[in-house]
Amino acid sequence: MGTTSFNPVNFAINLVIGWFFMSFLQAAFLCLFAGKWDALLTRFRAIAFFHDGRATIINLAIILSIGIVTNVLWYRAQHR
């Protein structure tokens, strides 16, 4: 595998996009099981802008676990 360099601006942009995407998916999941589709945007805003503490912690846990697993896999693939 070729060498790559860390770009902090690209990382920050991808992290923000991922945060909003995960917030939307979580809001859609909650609305699906609650049966309240009219609250989708309200739930999305609450999760995305840190107003729902429990959902924020769930999002952070998901993003951190995905980040850790993918970085470990990338490291192992690079040193193979």
Secondary structure, DSSP 8 states (H G I E B T S, - for coil): -------HHHHHHHHHHHHHHHHHHHHHHHHHHHT-GGGHHHHHHHHHTT--HHHHHHHHHHHHHHHHHHHHHHHHHHT-
